[in-house]
Amino acid sequence: MKQKIFTRVLIFIGIIVVVNLIVSKAFFRLDFTSDKRYTLSKATEDILEDLDDVVTVKAYFTEDLPPQLLSTKKDFEDLLMEYETRSGGNIYYEFINPNENEDKEREAQMAGIQPLLINVVESDQQKQLKAYLGVVLQMSGRKEIIPVVQPGAAMEYSLTTAVKKISLANKPSIALLQGNGEPGIDELLQVVEELSVLYNIDTYTISDTSEIPQTYKAVAIINPTDSIPDSHLRKLDNYLQNGGGVYLAYSPLKGDLQTGSLSKADDIGIRNWLSDKGIEFGGDFLVDAQSASVTVQQRQGPFVFNTPIPFPYFPQISNFADHPASKGLESVILTFVSSINFTGMDSSVVATPLALTSENTGFITPPSFANIQKEWTEQDFNQPAQPVAVAFEGKLVGGKKSKLVVVANGDFAINGKGQEQRQVQQDNAFFAVNGIDWLSDDTGLIDLRTKGITSRPIEKLEDSTRTMLKYANVFAPILLIILYALFRAHRQSRKRQAWIEGNF
């Protein structure tokens, strides 16, 4: 008997050892999150498999982190373990605790990692902890820093883009067109930061004496406001004719939020250039029942309140095509936008509406006036969804196949400059970057870039449905309690009857 027990214990221990050996060699995780944040994207897997040298990752993490940050460290360690496995050993990582001694803290700070001051409670007293959550990556003499590791899907994006940056010895170039009132690099901080992972961003002014170099993977024309000479537009056609890609974000209509005036923008040559290709902007402002809000001041007695009011002239776009340039986007806000029509173009060109307004859209013909306090009705939104961004692919001007992305709004991704600089909504920046990635035939990071959940708008319900759900929330729990009480009473009655009859 003792021998059997001893044998079973040995078998059990053997099974545990074998399972541990298998798990250590074959890392895997079960991921039930809606955005698959714990599952490596194909972009990450491709980048890791293409590594031709070792990437050294030094993770400077404080050892005794508070509970709210401890999971971040554990998740990042699991992620690095998976990267190491997927890369075939080309990812080497180590964790360093800068809080251990002054030498390691000095090493972290010299590497570019600064501590965060976090409030923690110890022995019923609130203290400040210097916490490190930064990473330094090195490869072939190149270096990239992640100052703070963010939890969730952003963790994979930060790490993969850092690996991609240092693995690219020679980046291709993107031309950011200048000379026609367009914003500079310093006014497109978020777009430039994202594009810099894969490309060199060159400011470029079209010359009268030379063609646009075909070495540029794409030409980005964002919010031009001054006239573009016909000779420059012909050079853009020549660039397209030779297989180039052009990204155009242009506002054909002009709205002034301060004065409320609505008018057509001055003709700078873009309309005719697109018209030759069968593409036209609508002449009316689009208003959408699904819109962003503007903040207005309202006075009640001696008090002044800032109140957000829905503003239909700022459509909140959530209707996107399953296309590389718009895939994964959830919410983009466009201001004073028009529709894009493309009915008269060559049949060889494939047109894909990338973004559309909601099914409750309306038209406002300029010149007009935008009244923030207007009470909108259903009749104001009696038009179907309208395309506000379109991707075109084919022989747009003859010659080789080319690509063109047109967005009927120019300032949706502009940060501004100086004191007017602002952070644009993340998906707004991604909308521009993804379009340029598609033009450049490099869509590897698009799925990863839009992996995290950023917006989950509440679905609009009919009034009757909303009323039914409201009463159901009130009366359903009461009804369930009554039914349970009746069930208990009935069961007790049966037990009592059985007791009386002696059936116990």
C-alpha positions as CSV (number, residue, x, y, z in Angstrom):
1,M,0.0,0.0,0.0
2,K,2.8,2.4,1.0
3,Q,4.6,1.5,-2.2
4,K,1.5,2.4,-4.3
5,I,1.2,5.8,-2.6
6,F,4.9,6.5,-3.1
7,T,4.6,5.6,-6.8
8,R,1.6,7.9,-7.3
9,V,3.4,10.8,-5.6
10,L,6.4,10.3,-7.9
11,I,4.2,10.3,-11.0
12,F,2.4,13.4,-9.8
13,I,5.7,15.2,-9.2
14,G,6.9,14.1,-12.6
15,I,3.8,15.4,-14.3
16,I,4.3,18.8,-12.6
17,V,7.9,18.9,-13.8
18,V,7.1,18.0,-17.4
19,V,4.2,20.6,-17.5
20,N,6.6,23.3,-16.2
21,L,9.2,22.4,-18.8
22,I,6.6,22.6,-21.6
23,V,5.2,25.9,-20.4
24,S,8.7,27.5,-20.0
25,K,9.4,26.7,-23.7
26,A,6.0,27.4,-25.2
27,F,4.6,30.7,-23.7
28,F,0.9,31.3,-24.2
29,R,-1.9,33.3,-22.7
30,L,-5.7,33.1,-22.9
31,D,-7.1,36.5,-23.9
32,F,-10.8,37.3,-23.3
33,T,-10.5,41.1,-23.6
34,S,-12.6,42.9,-26.3
35,D,-9.6,44.6,-27.9
36,K,-7.3,41.5,-27.5
37,R,-4.8,43.5,-25.6
38,Y,-3.0,40.4,-24.4
39,T,-2.6,38.9,-27.8
40,L,0.3,40.0,-30.0
41,S,-0.9,41.7,-33.2
42,K,0.3,40.4,-36.6
43,A,2.3,43.6,-37.0
44,T,4.3,42.8,-33.8
45,E,4.9,39.2,-34.9
46,D,6.1,40.3,-38.3
47,I,8.5,42.9,-36.9
48,L,9.9,40.4,-34.4
49,E,10.4,37.7,-37.0
50,D,12.2,40.2,-39.3
51,L,14.8,41.2,-36.7
52,D,18.4,40.4,-37.9
53,D,20.2,41.4,-34.8
54,V,19.7,41.3,-31.0
55,V,17.7,44.1,-29.4
56,T,18.7,44.6,-25.7
57,V,15.9,45.8,-23.5
58,K,16.7,47.3,-20.1
59,A,13.5,47.7,-18.0
60,Y,14.1,50.1,-15.1
61,F,11.2,49.2,-12.8
62,T,11.0,49.9,-9.1
63,E,10.7,46.6,-7.2
64,D,8.2,47.5,-4.5
65,L,5.5,49.3,-6.6
66,P,2.1,50.1,-5.1
67,P,-0.7,47.6,-6.1
68,Q,-2.1,49.8,-8.8
69,L,1.2,49.7,-10.7
70,L,2.4,46.2,-9.8
71,S,0.1,44.6,-12.4
72,T,1.7,46.9,-15.1
73,K,5.1,45.5,-14.2
74,K,3.9,41.9,-14.3
75,D,2.1,42.5,-17.6
76,F,5.2,44.1,-19.1
77,E,7.4,41.2,-18.0
78,D,5.0,38.7,-19.6
79,L,5.0,40.8,-22.8
80,L,8.8,40.8,-22.9
81,M,8.8,37.0,-22.3
82,E,6.5,36.6,-25.3
83,Y,8.6,39.0,-27.4
84,E,11.7,36.9,-26.6
85,T,10.0,33.7,-27.7
86,R,8.5,35.2,-30.9
87,S,11.8,36.8,-31.9
88,G,13.8,33.5,-31.7
89,G,16.1,35.0,-29.1
90,N,16.7,38.3,-30.8
91,I,15.0,40.1,-27.8
92,Y,17.2,40.1,-24.7
93,Y,15.8,41.8,-21.6
94,E,16.7,42.4,-18.0
95,F,14.9,44.2,-15.1
96,I,16.8,46.7,-13.1
97,N,15.6,48.2,-9.8
98,P,16.9,51.8,-9.7
99,N,15.7,52.1,-6.1
100,E,18.2,49.5,-5.0
101,N,21.2,51.8,-4.7
102,E,22.5,55.2,-6.0
103,D,24.6,53.7,-8.8
104,K,21.6,52.0,-10.4
105,E,19.4,55.1,-10.0
106,R,22.2,57.2,-11.6
107,E,22.3,54.6,-14.4
108,A,18.6,54.9,-15.1
109,Q,18.7,58.7,-15.1
110,M,21.7,58.9,-17.4
111,A,19.9,56.5,-19.7
112,G,17.0,59.0,-19.9
113,I,14.5,57.5,-17.5
114,Q,13.1,59.9,-14.9
115,P,11.2,58.8,-11.8
116,L,7.5,59.4,-11.1
117,L,6.4,60.7,-7.8
118,I,3.6,58.6,-6.5
119,N,1.6,59.0,-3.3
120,V,1.5,55.8,-1.2
121,V,0.2,55.1,2.3
122,E,2.5,53.3,4.7
123,S,1.8,52.9,8.4
124,D,-1.3,55.1,8.1
125,Q,0.9,57.9,6.7
126,Q,0.9,59.3,3.2
127,K,4.4,59.3,1.6
128,Q,5.8,60.0,-1.9
129,L,7.6,57.1,-3.6
130,K,10.0,57.6,-6.5
131,A,8.8,55.0,-8.9
132,Y,10.6,54.0,-12.2
133,L,8.6,52.5,-15.0
134,G,10.9,53.2,-18.0
135,V,12.6,51.2,-20.7
136,V,15.7,51.6,-22.8
137,L,16.2,49.6,-26.1
138,Q,19.5,49.3,-28.0
139,M,20.4,47.7,-31.2
140,S,23.5,48.2,-33.5
141,G,24.4,51.5,-31.8
142,R,20.9,52.9,-32.0
143,K,18.9,53.7,-28.9
144,E,15.2,54.3,-28.1
145,I,13.6,55.3,-24.8
146,I,10.1,54.6,-23.4
147,P,10.0,57.0,-20.5
148,V,6.9,55.5,-18.9
149,V,5.3,52.2,-19.7
150,Q,1.5,52.6,-20.1
151,P,-0.8,49.7,-19.2
152,G,-3.1,47.9,-21.6
153,A,-2.8,47.8,-25.4
154,A,-0.6,51.0,-25.3
155,M,2.1,48.8,-23.8
156,E,2.5,46.6,-26.9
157,Y,2.3,49.6,-29.2
158,S,5.0,51.5,-27.3
159,L,7.3,48.5,-27.3
160,T,6.8,47.4,-30.9
161,T,7.2,50.9,-32.3
162,A,10.4,51.3,-30.3
163,V,11.7,48.0,-31.7
164,K,10.7,49.1,-35.2
165,K,12.4,52.5,-34.8
166,I,15.8,51.1,-33.9
167,S,15.6,48.2,-36.4
168,L,15.3,50.6,-39.3
169,A,18.7,51.7,-40.5
170,N,17.4,53.7,-43.5
171,K,13.9,55.1,-43.2
172,P,12.0,56.1,-46.4
173,S,10.8,59.7,-46.7
174,I,7.4,61.5,-46.7
175,A,7.1,64.9,-48.2
176,L,5.0,67.4,-46.1
177,L,4.0,70.1,-48.7
178,Q,4.7,73.7,-47.8
179,G,4.4,77.1,-49.5
180,N,0.6,77.3,-49.8
181,G,-0.4,78.2,-46.2
182,E,0.0,74.7,-44.9
183,P,0.9,74.1,-41.2
184,G,4.5,73.2,-40.5
185,I,6.0,70.2,-38.7
186,D,5.7,72.1,-35.3
187,E,1.9,72.4,-35.8
188,L,1.4,68.7,-36.6
189,L,3.2,67.2,-33.5
190,Q,1.0,64.1,-33.1
191,V,1.0,63.2,-36.7
192,V,4.7,63.7,-37.1
193,E,5.5,61.7,-34.0
194,E,3.5,58.7,-35.3
195,L,4.9,59.0,-38.8
196,S,8.5,59.3,-37.5
197,V,8.4,55.6,-36.4
198,L,8.6,54.5,-40.0
199,Y,9.6,57.6,-42.1
200,N,11.7,60.7,-42.3
201,I,9.4,63.7,-42.6
202,D,10.7,66.3,-45.0
203,T,9.1,69.7,-45.5
204,Y,8.9,70.2,-49.3
205,T,8.1,73.1,-51.5
206,I,7.3,72.4,-55.2
207,S,9.9,73.9,-57.5
208,D,9.2,75.4,-60.9
209,T,12.3,73.8,-62.3
210,S,12.2,70.2,-61.0
211,E,9.8,67.4,-60.6
212,I,8.7,65.9,-57.3
213,P,11.2,63.1,-56.5
214,Q,9.6,59.7,-56.8
215,T,11.8,58.7,-53.8
216,Y,9.1,60.1,-51.6
217,K,6.7,57.4,-50.5
218,A,3.9,59.9,-50.3
219,V,3.2,63.6,-50.5
220,A,1.0,65.0,-47.7
221,I,-1.0,68.2,-48.4
222,I,-2.7,69.3,-45.2
223,N,-4.9,72.3,-44.9
224,P,-3.6,74.5,-47.8
225,T,-5.1,78.0,-47.7
226,D,-3.2,79.9,-50.4
227,S,-3.5,79.5,-54.2
228,I,-1.5,76.6,-55.7
229,P,-0.1,77.5,-59.2
230,D,-1.3,75.3,-62.1
231,S,2.3,74.4,-62.8
232,H,2.6,72.9,-59.3
233,L,-0.6,71.0,-59.6
234,R,0.7,69.5,-62.9
235,K,3.8,68.4,-61.1
236,L,1.5,66.6,-58.6
237,D,-0.1,64.9,-61.6
238,N,3.3,63.8,-62.9
239,Y,4.1,62.4,-59.5
240,L,0.8,60.4,-59.5
241,Q,1.4,59.4,-63.1
242,N,4.6,57.7,-62.0
243,G,3.0,55.7,-59.2
244,G,3.1,58.2,-56.3
245,G,0.6,58.7,-53.5
246,V,-1.0,61.9,-52.4
247,Y,-2.8,62.7,-49.2
248,L,-5.1,65.7,-49.3
249,A,-6.9,67.1,-46.3
250,Y,-8.6,70.3,-47.5
251,S,-11.5,72.5,-46.2
252,P,-13.6,73.6,-49.2
253,L,-16.0,75.4,-46.8
254,K,-15.2,78.0,-44.1
255,G,-16.9,78.3,-40.7
256,D,-16.1,80.7,-38.0
257,L,-17.2,79.6,-34.5
258,Q,-16.7,83.0,-33.0
259,T,-18.9,84.9,-35.4
260,G,-21.1,82.0,-36.6
261,S,-20.6,82.8,-40.3
262,L,-20.7,80.0,-42.8
263,S,-19.3,80.5,-46.3
264,K,-17.4,78.8,-49.1
265,A,-13.6,78.9,-48.9
266,D,-11.6,80.8,-51.5
267,D,-10.8,78.8,-54.6
268,I,-7.1,77.9,-54.5
269,G,-7.0,75.5,-57.5
270,I,-7.8,72.3,-55.6
271,R,-11.4,72.1,-56.8
272,N,-10.4,72.1,-60.5
273,W,-7.5,69.7,-59.9
274,L,-9.8,67.2,-58.4
275,S,-12.6,67.8,-60.8
276,D,-10.3,66.7,-63.7
277,K,-10.2,63.3,-61.9
278,G,-14.0,63.1,-61.4
279,I,-13.9,64.2,-57.8
280,E,-15.9,67.1,-56.4
281,F,-16.7,68.6,-53.0
282,G,-20.3,69.2,-52.1
283,G,-21.3,72.8,-51.8
284,D,-23.3,72.4,-48.5
285,F,-22.2,72.2,-44.9
286,L,-23.0,68.8,-43.4
287,V,-24.8,68.7,-40.0
288,D,-25.1,65.4,-38.1
289,A,-27.3,64.4,-35.2
290,Q,-24.2,62.4,-34.0
291,S,-21.9,65.3,-33.2
292,A,-19.3,66.7,-30.8
293,S,-20.1,69.4,-28.3
294,V,-18.9,73.0,-27.9
295,T,-18.7,74.7,-24.5
296,V,-20.8,77.9,-24.0
297,Q,-21.1,80.1,-21.0
298,Q,-24.5,80.3,-19.4
299,R,-25.5,82.7,-16.6
300,Q,-27.8,81.8,-13.7
301,G,-28.1,84.8,-11.4
302,P,-24.7,85.8,-10.2
303,F,-23.1,82.5,-11.4
304,V,-21.6,81.6,-14.8
305,F,-21.5,78.0,-15.9
306,N,-19.6,76.3,-18.8
307,T,-22.2,74.1,-20.5
308,P,-21.4,71.6,-23.3
309,I,-23.9,71.8,-26.1
310,P,-24.1,69.4,-29.1
311,F,-23.0,71.2,-32.2
312,P,-24.1,69.4,-35.4
313,Y,-21.6,71.3,-37.5
314,F,-18.9,69.1,-35.9
315,P,-19.9,65.6,-37.0
316,Q,-18.5,62.8,-34.8
317,I,-17.7,60.2,-37.3
318,S,-18.0,56.5,-36.2
319,N,-18.9,55.0,-39.6
320,F,-15.6,53.7,-41.1
321,A,-14.8,51.3,-44.0
322,D,-13.0,48.1,-43.5
323,H,-10.0,49.5,-45.2
324,P,-6.3,49.8,-44.1
325,A,-6.6,53.6,-44.0
326,S,-9.5,53.6,-41.6
327,K,-9.6,50.1,-40.0
328,G,-9.8,50.1,-36.2
329,L,-10.8,53.8,-35.9
330,E,-13.7,54.5,-33.5
331,S,-14.3,58.2,-33.4
332,V,-13.1,61.1,-35.5
333,I,-14.3,64.6,-35.1
334,L,-14.4,66.9,-38.2
335,T,-15.4,70.5,-38.2
336,F,-17.4,72.4,-40.8
337,V,-17.2,69.6,-43.3
338,S,-18.7,68.9,-46.8
339,S,-19.4,65.7,-48.7
340,I,-17.3,64.2,-51.4
341,N,-18.8,63.2,-54.7
342,F,-17.0,60.9,-57.2
343,T,-19.6,59.8,-59.8
344,G,-17.9,60.9,-62.9
345,M,-14.5,59.2,-62.6
346,D,-12.7,56.6,-64.7
347,S,-14.1,53.1,-64.3
348,S,-10.6,51.7,-63.7
349,V,-10.3,53.7,-60.5
350,V,-11.5,52.0,-57.3
351,A,-13.1,54.5,-54.9
352,T,-13.6,53.5,-51.2
353,P,-15.5,55.9,-48.9
354,L,-13.3,55.7,-45.8
355,A,-15.5,57.7,-43.4
356,L,-19.2,58.6,-43.5
357,T,-21.5,60.7,-41.4
358,S,-24.4,59.0,-39.6
359,E,-27.8,58.1,-41.1
360,N,-29.2,61.3,-39.6
361,T,-27.4,63.9,-41.7
362,G,-28.6,67.3,-43.0
363,F,-27.4,70.0,-45.4
364,I,-27.0,73.7,-44.7
365,T,-26.4,75.9,-47.8
366,P,-23.9,78.8,-47.5
367,P,-23.8,81.7,-46.9
368,S,-25.5,81.1,-43.6
369,F,-25.2,81.6,-39.9
370,A,-24.5,78.9,-37.2
371,N,-26.6,79.5,-34.2
372,I,-25.2,77.5,-31.2
373,Q,-28.4,77.9,-29.3
374,K,-30.6,76.5,-32.1
375,E,-33.0,73.8,-31.1
376,W,-32.6,71.0,-33.7
377,T,-35.4,68.7,-34.8
378,E,-35.5,65.4,-36.7
379,Q,-36.4,67.2,-39.9
380,D,-33.0,68.9,-39.8
381,F,-31.3,65.5,-40.3
382,N,-33.4,63.9,-43.1
383,Q,-30.5,62.8,-45.3
384,P,-28.6,59.5,-45.5
385,A,-24.9,59.0,-44.6
386,Q,-22.5,61.2,-46.6
387,P,-18.8,60.3,-47.5
388,V,-16.4,62.8,-46.0
389,A,-13.1,61.0,-46.7
390,V,-12.5,58.7,-49.8
391,A,-9.5,56.6,-50.9
392,F,-8.9,56.3,-54.7
393,E,-6.6,53.7,-56.3
394,G,-5.9,53.2,-60.0
395,K,-4.8,55.2,-63.0
396,L,-5.9,58.5,-61.8
397,V,-4.1,60.5,-64.5
398,G,-2.9,57.7,-66.7
399,G,0.5,56.1,-66.5
400,K,1.1,53.8,-63.5
401,K,-1.4,53.0,-60.8
402,S,-1.4,55.5,-58.0
403,K,-3.2,56.3,-54.8
404,L,-5.0,59.4,-53.6
405,V,-6.8,60.0,-50.2
406,V,-9.1,63.0,-50.0
407,V,-10.6,64.3,-46.7
408,A,-13.1,67.2,-46.8
409,N,-11.6,68.9,-43.8
410,G,-8.1,70.3,-43.4
411,D,-7.6,71.0,-39.7
412,F,-8.8,67.8,-37.9
413,A,-5.3,66.7,-37.1
414,I,-3.6,70.1,-36.5
415,N,-2.3,70.9,-33.1
416,G,-1.7,74.6,-33.8
417,K,1.3,76.5,-32.5
418,G,2.4,78.7,-29.6
419,Q,-0.3,79.3,-26.9
420,E,-3.0,78.0,-29.3
421,Q,-1.5,74.6,-29.4
422,R,-3.9,71.8,-28.4
423,Q,-4.0,68.0,-28.2
424,V,-6.2,66.6,-30.9
425,Q,-8.3,63.5,-30.4
426,Q,-6.1,60.4,-30.8
427,D,-8.1,58.9,-33.6
428,N,-8.0,62.2,-35.5
429,A,-4.2,61.9,-35.6
430,F,-4.4,58.2,-36.4
431,F,-6.8,58.9,-39.3
432,A,-4.2,61.0,-41.0
433,V,-1.3,58.7,-40.2
434,N,-3.1,55.5,-41.3
435,G,-4.0,57.1,-44.7
436,I,-0.3,58.1,-45.3
437,D,0.8,54.6,-44.3
438,W,-1.6,53.1,-46.8
439,L,-0.3,55.4,-49.6
440,S,3.2,54.3,-48.7
441,D,2.3,50.6,-48.9
442,D,3.4,50.2,-45.3
443,T,0.3,49.2,-43.3
444,G,2.1,47.1,-40.7
445,L,1.5,49.3,-37.7
446,I,-2.1,50.3,-38.5
447,D,-3.8,47.4,-36.7
448,L,-1.5,47.9,-33.7
449,R,-1.9,51.6,-33.7
450,T,-5.7,51.4,-33.4
451,K,-5.7,48.3,-31.1
452,G,-6.7,50.0,-27.8
453,I,-10.3,50.8,-27.0
454,T,-10.7,54.6,-27.1
455,S,-14.4,55.2,-27.5
456,R,-17.5,53.2,-26.8
457,P,-20.4,55.6,-27.5
458,I,-23.8,54.6,-26.1
459,E,-26.1,53.4,-28.8
460,K,-29.0,55.7,-29.4
461,L,-32.4,54.1,-28.7
462,E,-35.9,55.0,-29.7
463,D,-38.0,56.8,-27.1
464,S,-40.3,53.8,-26.8
465,T,-37.4,51.4,-26.2
466,R,-35.8,53.8,-23.7
467,T,-39.1,54.1,-21.8
468,M,-39.6,50.3,-21.8
469,L,-36.1,49.7,-20.4
470,K,-36.6,52.4,-17.8
471,Y,-39.7,50.7,-16.4
472,A,-38.1,47.3,-16.7
473,N,-35.2,48.4,-14.5
474,V,-37.7,49.6,-11.9
475,F,-40.2,46.8,-11.8
476,A,-38.2,43.7,-12.9
477,P,-36.3,43.4,-9.6
478,I,-39.6,43.8,-7.6
479,L,-41.3,41.2,-9.8
480,L,-38.4,38.7,-9.3
481,I,-38.6,39.2,-5.5
482,I,-42.3,38.6,-5.5
483,L,-42.0,35.4,-7.7
484,Y,-39.2,34.1,-5.4
485,A,-41.3,34.8,-2.3
486,L,-44.3,32.9,-3.8
487,F,-42.0,30.0,-4.7
488,R,-40.6,29.9,-1.1
489,A,-44.1,30.1,0.3
490,H,-45.3,27.3,-1.9
491,R,-42.4,25.1,-1.0
492,Q,-42.9,25.7,2.8
493,S,-46.6,25.0,2.4
494,R,-45.8,21.6,0.8
495,K,-43.3,20.8,3.6
496,R,-45.9,21.6,6.2
497,Q,-48.5,19.5,4.5
498,A,-46.1,16.6,4.3
499,W,-45.3,17.0,8.0
500,I,-49.0,16.9,8.8
501,E,-49.5,13.7,6.7
502,G,-46.4,12.1,8.4
503,N,-44.3,12.1,5.2
504,F,-41.1,13.3,6.7
